Amino acid sequence: MTDDALTFDAAIAKVQTLVDNGLRVTLDLPEQAIDAAAVLMAIKRQGLAIKVTVKIDDCKAIGNNAISEGPKRKSQWTPRQE
């Protein structure tokens, strides 16, 4: 991997304390962050550690879902009735 930083918008969805006193942070990424998510998946698959730097984006810090591009969509899929 190169020294380039991976940059993407995200909202903190959840922070949990684990049984071993570790912490788990869950992030919500917008639909446009597919490439960033793919990189994160590759890093996970390779078992690599990352160093995280957080920067507050004041212009997007509104409401509970700071990265939302509009209302959340619900799935249009419905099971087939037989």
Order of alpha helices (4+ residues) and beta strands (2+ residues): beta-beta-alpha
